Each structure stands twice: as structure tokens, then as C-alpha cells.
Amino acid sequence: MRERNSLIFFVSLAASQTAWLAPLAHAAEPAEILPEVVVQAESATVQDTPAAMNVLQGSELDAQNVRSLSQLQLPTLSISAMGGRATPHYVSLRGFTNPWSAPESAVAVYLDGVPLSDFYALDQNLFDIDFIELRRGPQGTAYGVNGEAGVIDIRTQAPSATPRAWVQMGAATPEAYTVEAGAAGSLLPRLQGSFAISRDGSEGYVDNLAGAQPYNSEWGRDMRGQLRWQAGDNAEIRFLLLDRKIDDGGGELYLPVDLAAFNQLPTLAGYQLGDFDQALSEEGYNRQDSTLAALTARWLAAGVQWQAVASWRSSKTQTLTDFDLSPQPWFAMESHYEVRQNHGELRAESAASENSDWHWLAGASLDEREFETLRLFSIGSGNPWSYPQAVYPRADATQPDRTAAVFGESGWRFGETQRWGITAGLRVEQDERRVEFGNTALAAGTQRERRDLQVLPKLVLDWRLNTEALLYASLAQGGKAGGFNPGAFDGRYSEFEPELTLASELGLKGGQSDVLIYRFAVFHNDIRDYQDLVISDSEFTMYIANAPRARTQGLEAELTWRPLMAWQFGFMLGRVDATYEDYLIDPARGARLDGHALQQVPRWNGRLDAQFNHGPWWAQLALDGAGRYAINAYDGPSGVLREESIDGYAVLGLHAGWRQGPWAAQLDGRNLANRRYFPNASYGFSSTALYSGAAGAVAPGRTLGLSLRREL
């Protein structure tokens, strides 16, 4: 009730912002604020930068009603949850996919210059966004915490002296709603501030035919406040505070891929599952409470742009999942995860200059995190193992991590017309990882630690073919730290080695922004000690192990064509071939995975869309699709290798809207054909679910929504 009352109060406050912001704006008259370090305009970023990247403006995200990272449609990018917002996320880019429970993803996520480096922070609610950049390939020299496959950089709307306020409300099927509001402007001379809030709720799209009702209801709330103080003509300080809460019912929402086989199991007790049904005895839940605070100082001195960032983050997550996939009260898992992260970075770079043929940056960063993992088995009566009914500790581990790095990058343009360019960079990183295992039902407590040094160079050569086309080639090294499996039973599974990648890329981009834009890239990644997920059915465990060699290669293509002022057509394609090159998974039996596809990597993804804009009206029709992908499980004790391919999908979406003056209305439709598909998969454990086939997190069905926005 307090959440609802605070939201109503804020909406009322936002409606009166123009009255009190206007006089403060005239009184402040601040000096010119320093420009952003990153380039925000797509014409200056994507077309002129020698790298494969995308820039999505906040207006684009609003038009497509993109409210989470998992809804982004970009070449070779796939983001999906394990069945709920407060659960681990799979992130796949150019064939790299983070294993379940991995402390780090191969894709780094930044929010306003602050790294969010664990899998529970990947479901950021996107509201009041300025732009999002996706940079592909190793990014160690430009970003303080390395992204082996790339970086997703989210930038929110910064406070400014210009007063603004807005409120937006929406409703959608099935029984969903969203409310967003915000205000910004001058508070005092040289001080601007902003505040934005987002609240959503839904009854969910999965029905439970047994157990607690209703099932899979969910709600979330985000609050973001920012302050921006101009300390001088060439200096500014910003403060960011973000508070996020999630409370989703249903647990990790798995459904079997083979419904016909699953419905024949005696444990279902006559329940017949439909396309979006489950039959579970436990209601389940996914809850998260996270807070992020960041302080950023930027100043210009002697032609050098300086930036210092300090951030503090805390996140607590609780999940309860009925893992036996049946209405029998046999087996539920309650998991508690807590992450505390402190990050600091200092960097300097050359001040922007249109006539300069040389630019550079250098910096140092320190990142400290602590993960706490507690997982509890709740075993009911009549279970297949004849265990006494009780709660058993499955995992109890604390993982303190520390990463210190120095990095630098320099670029030159040369030739009479500066058509040639070369960029070189280097990152040196020291990774310290420790784990403190507590006593569990299956293993005694112990402590382990490791230190790894990574040296990650980068080289890029580019050539401007003409004023409208750029050709580039790059060679870079990326990596992920080694670490420990928090749920390991014993020393055999506790530790894994660092991952190291040699990445090469060749790309071409160009076009006339008002008629035609094209981007094309081919890439190859040779991966050493690939961090992979191993699933053991007989021991009921999952852990990270290293495949000696893996390879990913493919292409990315994008085309935007505007034949008439009112019409625009788009094409996007990402193709990935990701395979094990050398993986002897069981020397005793000679079992190998050489030549087999890497897990959780869609073979392709793409989009076709058409847009129409005329006066206050606009509409977009989009067809999004992805190819099939593999899921592997090797049971070491029994020597059984199980492989399956999960089918791909194609879904149709429609977005249409109207804008006139301060008012805007929008109609959204997703998955219009109500297609049932899986964005990721795992295996059901036969020892608990009596079902050894693949199970996955089902994607939402058809949703129709209407929203109304008012600029105040």
C-alpha cells in the first residue's frame, strides 16, 4: 500500500513541475556544461567509428516499447532469463554464452558508466533512456571492466537546466499495467536534478493447474534520482541513486519441450498441459532488492579530459523453484544470492577536437565484489530417494573477488586527407578469486583461492573509402577470469580456469543517412579454455568446466532503406557457427564433443521491418526470428551424453502511435500469432522429475497493449 501511495503522490508532484521549475531555470543561468565523453549521435558514432556497434536512441526504444534488455533485437545478440526477471540470465553475443551460475557474463553491462557485472543485474528496466550502445568484440581498453564478447552501455537521461516533466500509463494483456513518471530541471544555481519512477505489474502468462493459485503474478518498481552540479566552468560532479525491487511469482518457469511425453508421466496425476500451463505443487517466487549509488566527477585541464567514478551496489535475490516439474511434493529449491560490489575508476583522455589527428585515453580501475550463495533442498514425502522429509543445505559459499587493471588506447589518422587510421590499445588485469565453502549435506567446508594475470592487446586499422564508407579490420584479445563453482560437491568440480580469446573482425559501414545506411562485419574467435556448463544427471549437479578449445565465427549485416520520406524498411541478420574444437570430456571412455555446437547459441537471428511516418501518425510492422540451438548434458558417472536441438522461432509484432503536442498514444502487439517457443533450455533431471528430456523457460505469448503519455 505504501508503494501505491508514494506512486500517486509522485504523479501528482510531476504534474506541477512546470510551475516550480520555470523560475528556478531563469534564476540559475548556469555556464556551459561539459559535453559527454561518449558520442551520442548515431551518425557520428556508428558510421565513423572503426568497430561493429549499434546505437539505439531512447526515442527508438519507446517507439518499439522496449522495456528490458531481453527485448533488444540486434545481430548475434540473445538475452533471456531462466524463467523470471530475478533469475540468472543467458547472454549470447557472437557465440559467447555465459554458463548458468557463472559469476561474470562474456558481455559487460554498464549503466551510466558503472559496471553491472553479475548475471542478476542483467534485467535492467529501461525507462527514461537517452541511448544504448552495443559494442562488439573485446572492449578492455575502452571500458574498465572487460567484456570479452562486447559491452552494452546504457545511458539514462541526464539532468539539465531545461525543465521537463512527464507521466505515462499503459495497460496490456494479460492483466498487465505500467506507470512511469519523471521530472527534471534546475534546483539551485549550477545544480540540476531529476527523478524518475517506473511501476509495473502483471498476472503472468503461465497457468498452474495444481498447487497455489493464482500463479506467476509479478510486479516491479524502479526509482532513479540524479544530481548534476557544475563545480566550475570546466568541471562537474554527478550523483546517481537507483533502487529496484522485483517480486515475481511462479519460481523459475520451466516447461518441457516434449509436452506429449511429459503428459504421459504418472506423476502428473491426470493433468494435461497446454501451451502455457504447468502442474506444480509449489507456488514458487523470484524476488530481488537492489540499490546502486554512483559518484562521477569530470573536469577539463590543460587540454585533457579527466573522469573519476566511484560506485557502490548491493543486490539481494531469493528464488523458490519446484524442480521436479510435477504436482508431487518431492523437491523444491530455495536459493538466496547476495552481491556487494564496489567499483572505482580514474581515466584521462584527449579533449575532443575536430582537427586533431591523434586521440588517446588511459586509466586504472579497481573492482571488488562479494557473492554469497545459499541453496536449500526441500524434500517432501514419497520422494524417489526415500530421504526423510527435511530441508538439506545444497550450497553454502562466499566468493570474494578483486580485479585491478590498467588500460590505455591511442589512435592516429594519417595521410594527406587523413583517410587512414590506426588504433592500438592494451589492458593488463590482475584477477583474485577466493571461495569459502560452508558445510552442506554433501560436502565439508573448505577454502580455495587463485590469482590470474591477463594481458589483452588490441589493434585496429581503418580506411575511409570516401565520405560515405569506412572499411576496418581489427585484432584483439579478450578474456574472462577463472573462478570457483559455488555449488560444487567436492574438489573435482570446484575450480575452473580463465578463458582467453583471440578475436578478429573485418567490417564495412556507410551510406547516406537520409536514404540508405548499411553495416556489415565478419568475425572469428579462437577461444582457449572455454568456460562451459556441465550437467550431471546422476549426481544432480551443474558446474562450470573448461573446454580446451572452441571457435565462433559468423557475420552481421544491417540495412536501412528510406525510398520515400514516409517509408523506411529495415533488414538485420546475424549468423554464428559456434563449435567445440577440442573437448575430451571423459578420458576414461574417450568421449569427445569435438565439432559439436556450443550450448545456448542460436545459429542465426534476424529482423525484417517496415515503418511508416506521416504527420502525427506512425507505425512499424516487424518480424523477428532466431534459429535452433543446442543443449548438451554429459553425465560423467554413467557416461551418457544427451544432446538435443531446441527449435527456433519467428514472431510478428506491430507498433503504432500518434503524437500531437504534449500528448502521445501508442498501441503495441507482440507475438501476434501466440507462438509457443523457448529462448533457452536446460535438462529435466530424471532422478527428480522422472523426465530426462529438455525443458526450457517459455517466452511470453500474445500481448496487446495501449499506453498514453503526457509531457508536462
N, C-alpha and C positions, 0 to 999 in steps of 0.2 A: 504494500500500500504506500510505503514511503517512496518507492521508485516512481509510482504513478503520480503522486502529489508533486514530487520535485520536477517531473517532466511537464506537468500542467503549468507549474509556476514559471519554468523557463520559457515555455512557448509564449506565455503572457508577457514575460520580460522582453523577449525578442521582438514582439510586436511594437514595443515602444522605443526601440533602439534609435530610430532616426531622430527622435526628439532630443535625446540627451547626447548623442554622438556628434550632431552637427555643430553645436557651439564649441565643443572640445576640439573638433577638427580645425576650426578657424583660429582657436587660441594657440594651438600647438605650433603650426607652421614649421615643421621640422626641416633640418637640412637634408640634402640628398642622401638616401640610404644606399649602402654599398650593394652592388649587384650580386646575384647569386654566383657561387663558384661554378656550379654546373650550368651547362647551356640548356635553356628550357624550350626553345623553339625547335620544332621538328626539322624545319628547313636548314637550320644551322647545325643540328646535331646528327641526324641520320644521314643526310646526303653528303656532308662534308667531312665526317669523321671516318677514318680508315678502320672500321670494325663492323661486325654484324650486330645490329641493335635495333630496337623499336622504341619509339616514344609515343605513349598514349596520353593525350591531354585529358584533363578532368571532364571536359565537355563531351568527349567521345565516350568515356566510361558512363556518364549519366545517360547519354542517348541510348546506350545498349543495356542500361540498368545493371551494370557490373558492380556487384557489391562485395565480392570476395576474390582473392587471388585464384581460386579454383575455377572461376568463370572466365579467366583470360583465355582468348583464342589466338595463339601465336605459333609460328612454325617450330616444331620439335619440342614444344613445351607442354607438359601434362602435370597438373596438380590435382590430387584427390585425397580426401580424408579416408580414414579407416572406419567410416561409418558414423561420424559425428564431428561437430566442429571442435570439440575439446578432446580429440583423439590424435594420435600421430598421423602425419601426412606423408604420402609419397610425392616426391617432386622429381620429375624426369625432364631433362634438357639434354639434347644431343646424345641420348642414350645413357647418360648417367642417372642412376636412381638410388636414392638413399635407402638402405635396408630399414625395415621396421626396427625401432628402438635405437637406431644409430644416434649418437649424440649430436652429429652435425649432418646437414644436407650438403650435397655437392653444389647446390645453388644457394648462394648467400642472399639474405633478405635484409634490406636496410630501410628504416623509417626515419626520414628527416636527418640522415647522417648517422643514425645509431644502428648497430648490427643487432639483428634478432636471430640468434644462431642455433636455436634448437627447434625440433620438429613440432613442438606445441605452440610455437609463436607464428606459424605459417598461415593461420587462418585470420588474417587481419581484415577487419570490417572497413571497406573502402567508402568513405564519405568525406565530403568537403576536400577533395583531392585536387591538387594543382596539376601534377603529371606523374606518370610512372615510366621509368626507363628499364628496359631489359637489355643487358649487355651480355653477349655470348662469348664463351671462351674464358680461359683463366684471367682473373682480374686482380691478381695480387698486388700489382704496383699502383693501381689507381684507388683501391679500397683497402682499408686497414685490416679487415678480416677476410681472408681469401675465399673466393668462390671458384672451385675447380672447374665447374661447367659454365658458370656465369653468375650474374648479380641481378636481382630485382631491386631497384631503387625507388621507393615510394616517397613522394614529396607532397605534403599537405599544403593547403592554402595558408600563407604566412600573413600575420597581421600587417596592416598598412594604415596610413593616415586617412585614407578614404573610408568613410563609414559604410558599412553594409550589414544587412540582416536578412534572414530568410527562414522559411519554415516549409516543410514538405511532409505530406501524409500520403500513404498508399495502402491498398488492400489487394490481396491476391488469394487464389485458391491454392491449397485447401485451408481455409480459415486462417489466413496469414495477414499480418499488418506490419507497417513500418512507420515510424515518426522520426523526423530529423529536423533540427533547428540549429541556428547559429547566428552569431553577431560578432562584429569586429569594428575597430576604429581607434581613435586616439583617446587615451585615458588621461595623460598629462603631457606637457611639452616634452618632446623627444621620447615618449613612451606610448607604444601601441599594444593593444591586446586583442585576443579573440577567444571565443568559447563556442564549442560545437558539441552536440549530443545526438546520439542515434539510439533508437529503441526499436526492437523487432520481436515478433512472436509468431508462432505457427502451431497448428495441431499436428503437423508432420504428414508424411506421405506413406508410412508403413503401418498396417493394422496388425495388432496382435490378437490371435484367435484364442489364446489361453492366457492365464495369469492376470496380472493387474491391467485395468482399463481406466482411462484411456491410455494410449501408448504413443511414444515418440513425440510428445508435445515439446516445444522448445521456445526459449526466449533468450535475448541477449541485449546488453546495454553497453555503450561506449561513451565516454566523456573525454574531451580533449580541450585543454586550455593552453594558450601560448602568450608569452610576453616578449616584446621586442623593444629594447632600449638603445637609442643611439648615444653612445658614450662620448662621441666626438664627431668631427666632420668625416673621419676616416676609420671609425670603429663602431661596432655594435655588439650587443650581447642578447642572446635569445634563451628563453626558458620554455621547455615543453613538459607537460604533465598529461599522461594518458592513463585512464583507468578503464578496465574492460572486465565484464562479467558475462559468463555463459552458463546456462542451465538447460541442457537438452536431455529429455527422457529417452529411454529405449536402449541405452548402452551402445556398444559397437554393433551397428545394424547389419549383420551378415545375412545373406540369403544364399541357398545352394544354387549352383549353376544348373545342375540337372534336377529340376523340380520333380520330374516323373519318378526318378529313382528315390528321391528323398521322401516323397509322399507314400512310398511303399514300406517305409520303415515302421516296425511295430511301435516304436517309441512315440510316434505321432498320434497314436490312440484315435485314429479315425479322422484327424484334421486334414483337410485338403487345402494346400496353399495355393493362392492365386498369384498374380504377377507381383503384388506389393503386400504380401502377407508374411507373418511369422507366427510360430506357435511356441512360445517360451513361457516358462514358469516364473521367471524373474522379470520385473519391470525394467531394471537397469537404469543407468543415468550417466551423463557426461557433464561435469561441472568444471569451470575454470574461473579463477580470480587473479588478474594480473595487473601490475602497475609499472609504468615506465616514467622515469624522470630524467631529463637531459638538459645540460647547460652548454651552450655553444658561444664562443667568443671569436669574432673575426675583426681583423684590423689590417690596414694598408700602411706600410712603412718602407720608404726608400725603394719603391717600385716592386715590393714583394708582398703578396697576399698571404697573411697568416691566418690559421684557424686552429682552435683548441676545442676539443669536445670531451665532456665527461658525462657518463650516463650510469644510471642505477636501475636495475629491473628485478622484479620479483614476480614469480608465477606459481600458483598452486592449482593442481589438476587432480580431480577424482573421477574415476570411472568404475562402473559396475556392469559386468558383461556376463550374460548367460551363454557360456561357451559350448554347452552340449547340444545346442541348436534343436532342442526338443522341449516338450512340456513337462518332462520329468525333472524333479528337484534334485538333480545329481551334482551339477558342477557349475559354480559361478565364480568369477574372479573379480575381486575388488582391488583396484590399483590406485596408489597415491604417488604423485610426482610433484616435486618442488624444485624450482630452478631459481637461483640467485646469481645475477650477473652484474659485474662492474666493468666498465669499459672506459679507456682514456686514449686520446689520440692527439698528437700535435703534428701539423703539416704546414709546409710553406710551398708556395708556387709562384711562378712568374705572373705578374699582373697582366690582364688581358690587353692586347694591343693588335689592331688590325694590320699594322705594317710590320710586325715582328716576324722574323723567320726562325725564331727559336723560342721554345717554351719548355718548362721543366716543373717538376714537383718532387718533393722529398718529405719523408715523415717517419714517425715512430708510433707504435701503438702497444698497449698492454690490455689484455682481456683476461679477466678472472671469473670463473663460473663454478658453481657447486650444484650438482644434481643429487637429489635424494629420491630413491626408488623403494617403495614398499608395495608388494603384491601378495594378496592373501587368497588362498583357495577356500571356498565354502563348499564342502562336500556333503550332500544330502543322503538320506537313507535310500537303500536299494541301489547304490552305485555299482558299476561293473567290477570294481576292485575289492568290494566287501570291506572298505575302510569304515571305521567308526564315523558317525556324523559329527563333524567338527570343522573348525577353521584352522588351516595349516599355512604357516608362512612359506611363500614360494620364492620371494626375492626380497632382500633387505640390504641395500647397498648405498653408500655415499661416494660420489665421484667428484673430487676437487680437480679442476682443470686450470691451467695457466698458459697463456700464449703471449709471447713477446716477439715483436717484429720491427724491423726497419725496412723501408721501401723507398724507391725512387724511380723516376721516369723522366726522360728528356726526348724532345722531338725537334727536328730541324726541317726546314724547307729550303731547297736549293735549286739552282738553275736560274737562267735569266728571268723566267716568268714564274719561278717557284712552283713548277709543276710536279717536281719530285719531292717526296717526303720520306723521312726515316725516323722511327721511334724505337728507343731501347729502354728497357726497364729491368729492375731486379728487386726481388723480395727475399729477405733472409729471416727465417722464423724459427724460434725455439718453442717446442711444444712439451709441456709437462703434464702428464696424466697420472692420477692416482685413483685407487679404488679401495674402499674399506667394506668388505663383505661382513654382514652380520650373520648370526646363526639362523638357519632356516630348517624346515622339516627334512631337507635332503642333503644339506652340506653344513660344515662348520665354518665359522668366521675366519677371515684371513685378510691380509693387506698386500697390495701389489702397487708398483709404480714403474713408470718408464719416462724416458726423455728422448725426443727426436729432434733433429735439425733438418730443416728443409731450405734449399736454395732454389729459387724459382725465377729464372730469367725470361725475358720477353723481347721479341724483335718484330717490327712491322715496317714494311716498305710499301709506299703507295705512289700512284702516278695519276695525275689529272689528265684524262684523255682530252677533255675540252671543258668548257664552263659548266657542262651539264652531266658529266660522267666521271666517276672515280673508280680506279682499279687498285686493289690492295692484296697483299699477301702477308701472312703472319705466322710466326713460330713461337710457341710459348710453353712453359712448363707449369703445371698445376698440381695440387696435392691436397690430401686430407690427412689429419693427424691419426696416429694409431690410438688405441684405447682398450677398454675393457667392457665385457658384456655384464650388465648389472644383474641379469637373471641366470648367470651360469651356475650349474650344479657343482662343478669341480674345476680343477685347473686345466682340464683338456679344452674347455670352451671359454676360459675367462679372458684371453688376450687376443688382440688382432693387430696387425702391422699397419704402418702408414700406407696410403695409396698415392701413387705418383703417375702423372700423365704427361705425355709429350703431345701437344695439340698443334696441328697445322690447319691453315684456312686460306682459301682464295676466294675473293669476292668482287662483285661489280655492282655499283649502285649509281643511280642518276635519274634523269628525266626532267620535265618541266612541271613544276608543282601545280600549275593550274590546269594541266591536261593529262600528263602521264608521269607516274613515278614507278620505278622498278628497283628491286633489290634481289640479288642472287648470291649465294655462297655455297661452297662445297667445303667439307671439313673431314678431318681424320684424327682420331685419338688413339694412341697406343698406351694402354693402361697397365701398369705394373702393380701387383698385389691388390687387385680389385677387391674392395670390401663388399662381400656378398652375404645374403641371408641363407642360412641352412635350417631346414625344418626336419626334425626327427620325430616321427610319429610314435615309435615305441617308447621313447623317453619323454614324450610330451614337452619338447623344448624347442626354442628358436634362438639362434645365436649368429653373430657375425663372424665369418671366416674369410681368409684371403685366397682368391684365385690368382695363381702366379701371373697370368697374362690374360687380358681381354682387349677387345677392339670395338670402337664405334666409328662409323663413317656414314656420310649421307649428304643431303643437300637441303637448302632452304630457299624458297622462292616466294616473292610477293610482287603483286602488280596492282596498281590502282589507275583506273582509266576514267576520265571525265569527258565523254564525247560532246555533251551538251551541258549548259550551265546548271540545269535542273537535275541531271542524272549522273550517277557515279557507280562504277562496277569494280568489284574487288575480287582478287584471287590470291590464295595463300596455300602453300604446300610445304610440309616438312617430311622428309624421308630418312629413316635411320636403319642401318644394318648394325646390330649390336650382338656380338658373339663372344663366347669364351675361346681363347686361343690355346690355352694350356691350363687344364684343370684336372688333375688326378685326384678325385675326391675320396678314393679308397684304395691305397696302395695294396692292401692285402688281397682285394678282389680284382684289382685292375680296372675299376670303374672310372670312366672319364666323362667329362662334359665338353670336350673339345668340339668346336663347331656348332654347339647348341646356342640358342638365343638367350641373351640376358633376360632376367626376370623384370616384369613390370614396365617394359619399354614398348609402347605402341609402334608398330612398324611404320606407320605414317599417320599424319593428321593434316587436316586442311579445312578450308572455308571457301565458299562461294557466296557473294552477297551483292545485292543491288540496292542503291539508295536513291531516294527522290526528295528534292527540296524545292518548294515553291511558296514564296511568301511566308506566312506563319506556319505552314504545314510541312511536315517531313515524315518519311517512312523508310524502313530498312527491312528487307527480307534476307535471311541468312541461313545457309545450310552448312552445318558443322559436322565433321566426321573424324573418325580415327580407325586405324586398322587393328587387327588382332595382336595379342601379345601373349607371352609365355609365362607360366608359373611352374616352378620346379620344386620338388621336395625329395631329399635324399635321407633315408633312414639308415644311419650307419650300422647300428647293431643288427638289423635284419638284412642289410644290403639291398634294399629295394629303392629304386629310383622311379619316381612317379612324375610324369610330365603331362601338362595339358596346355591347350591354347584357348584363351578367352576371346570370344568373338568381338569384332569391332562394332561400330555403330555409326549411324547418321541421323541427326536430329534437326528439325526445322524450327526456326524462331522468327518472330515478327515483332518489330518495334515501330510504333507510330506515335506522333505527337503534334502538339500545337503550342505556339508561343506568341503571345501578344502583350507587349508592355511588360509589367511585372508578373504576369500570370503565365503559367505553363502547365500543360496536362499531357500525360503520356499513357499509352496502352502497350502492355508487354505480354508476349506469349512465348513460352519456352517448351520445347519437346512437344510440339503440337500434335504429333501422331501418338503420343503417350507410349513411346518406345521404352521397353524394359531392357536396361543394359548395365554393365559393370565397368566402372572406371579403374578398378584394381581387383586383385584377388588374393586369396590365401587357401590353404587346405583345411578341411574339416578333419579333426583328429579322430580316427576310428575308435580309439580307446575311450573317448568321452562322448562323441556324437554318434557313434556307430555308423559314421559316414566318412569315407576317405576321399571323396571327390573334392573338387574345387568349390569354394564358397567365396563370396565377394561382397563388397559394400555396394549396394544398388544405388544407382543415380536417381534423382527426383523424376517423377512422372510429369504429366502435363501440368503446367501452371499458367494461369491467366491473371494479370494484374492491372490495376489502374492507379495512377498517382497524380497528385495535384501539388504544384509548387507556387509559392508566392515570395517574390523579392520585396522586402520591406524598406 
